[in-house]
Amino acid sequence: MSLRAFTDSNGQKWEAYDVVPRTEERRRYDRRSGEIKVEVTDDRRDTDRRLTVGRAEHITSKAGWLCFESHDERRRLTPIPADWTRCDSARLEVYCREARPARLTGEHRSAK
């Protein structure tokens, strides 16, 4: 995981980092559709039974996503731009604006 910090043109400070989940960490069940994406086996220890909220196909791609976090906001961009670790802050800000809003969890709200 790489990490970059930058300040956007409005003076807001952001951190950007890449997230690439391993295959065994990807969630395989969509509660909205009720679709199970793995075969049910007799030994439940062989499958990943964690749940995801909503449709996250665009987030859980093999390529992962680029996460932007500020004091009170989080955004995700997929696919990860190839030049994000070496581009200038202005370009990183463009990527941040293109990113989709993501919910902050309770622990992130209280920590910041």
C-alpha positions in Angstrom: 0.0 0.0 0.0 1.3 3.4 -0.9 0.2 6.6 0.9 0.2 10.2 -0.3 -1.0 13.3 1.5 -2.0 16.5 -0.3 -4.0 19.7 0.1 -6.6 20.5 -2.4 -7.3 23.9 -4.0 -9.9 24.7 -1.2 -7.2 24.1 1.5 -8.7 20.7 2.6 -6.1 18.1 3.6 -6.5 14.6 2.1 -4.7 11.3 2.3 -4.8 8.9 -0.6 -3.9 5.2 -0.5 -4.5 2.2 -2.7 -6.5 -0.8 -1.5 -6.1 -4.1 -3.4 -7.9 -7.0 -1.5 -6.6 -10.5 -1.8 -8.9 -13.0 -3.5 -9.7 -14.7 -0.2 -10.8 -11.4 1.4 -13.3 -10.5 -1.3 -16.9 -10.8 -0.2 -19.2 -13.1 -2.2 -22.7 -12.4 -1.1 -25.0 -9.5 -2.1 -27.7 -8.9 0.4 -29.9 -6.8 -2.0 -30.1 -9.5 -4.7 -29.8 -12.4 -2.4 -27.3 -13.9 -4.8 -24.6 -16.2 -3.3 -21.5 -16.2 -5.5 -19.9 -19.3 -4.0 -21.0 -22.9 -3.9 -22.4 -24.2 -0.7 -20.3 -27.0 0.7 -20.8 -29.3 3.7 -17.8 -27.9 5.4 -18.6 -24.2 5.9 -15.0 -23.4 6.9 -14.0 -23.7 3.3 -16.0 -20.7 2.1 -16.0 -17.0 2.9 -19.3 -16.2 4.6 -18.8 -12.5 5.2 -21.5 -10.2 3.9 -21.4 -7.0 1.9 -23.9 -4.1 2.0 -25.2 -3.3 -1.5 -23.7 -4.0 -4.8 -19.9 -3.6 -4.5 -18.8 -5.1 -7.8 -17.2 -1.8 -8.8 -15.4 -1.6 -5.5 -14.2 -5.2 -5.1 -12.6 -5.5 -8.5 -9.3 -7.4 -8.9 -7.6 -4.1 -9.5 -8.8 -2.6 -6.1 -9.5 1.0 -5.6 -7.9 4.3 -4.6 -9.2 5.7 -1.3 -9.2 9.4 -0.4 -9.8 10.4 3.2 -10.1 13.9 4.7 -11.2 14.9 8.2 -14.9 14.1 7.5 -15.1 12.5 4.1 -14.0 9.4 2.3 -14.1 8.7 -1.5 -13.1 5.7 -3.6 -11.9 5.6 -7.2 -11.7 2.5 -9.4 -9.7 1.5 -11.2 -6.6 2.8 -9.6 -4.9 5.3 -12.0 -1.4 4.0 -13.0 0.3 7.3 -12.3 -1.3 8.2 -8.9 1.9 7.6 -6.9 4.0 10.0 -9.0 1.5 12.6 -10.4 1.4 16.2 -9.1 -1.1 17.3 -6.4 -3.3 19.0 -9.0 -3.8 15.7 -10.8 -4.4 13.9 -7.6 -7.1 16.4 -6.7 -8.8 15.6 -10.1 -8.8 11.9 -9.2 -10.2 12.8 -5.8 -13.1 14.8 -7.4 -13.8 11.9 -9.8 -14.0 9.4 -6.9 -17.3 8.2 -5.5 -18.3 9.1 -1.9 -18.0 6.3 0.6 -19.5 6.0 4.1 -17.3 6.6 7.1 -17.6 3.9 9.7 -18.2 4.8 13.3 -14.6 4.3 14.3 -13.4 6.7 11.6 -15.8 9.4 12.7 -14.8 9.2 16.3 -11.1 9.0 15.6 -11.0 12.2 13.5 
